[in-house]
Amino acid sequence: MSASDAEAVVDDASIEEWERVRDLPPSAKLVAKVLEYEDTLSQSELAEETLLPPRTVRYALTRLEEADAVESRFSFTDARKRLYSLDL
């Protein structure tokens, strides 16, 4: 398999994974893209990065969780916070 063939396989796989997010609202897509670049963030950090209101970020995360596109876990440093990462 050549390097270009390997890239095509990776591109096809990532396109299929992003299909889960395709029909979600723009705010959810933005949150997903930020998580793609930033890896793991809390809800407040997502609000800062996206410049979206906290309520909109909460809604976007709910929609992403329903689509199985994000993974959440409790923060080890502050158990009151949840950390989110992209699961595509």
Secondary structure, DSSP 8 states (H G I E B T S, - for coil): --HHHHHHHHHHHHHHHHTTTTTS-HHHHHHHHHHHHH-EEEHHHHHHHHT--HHHHHHHHHHHHHTT-EEEEE-SS-TT-EEEEE--
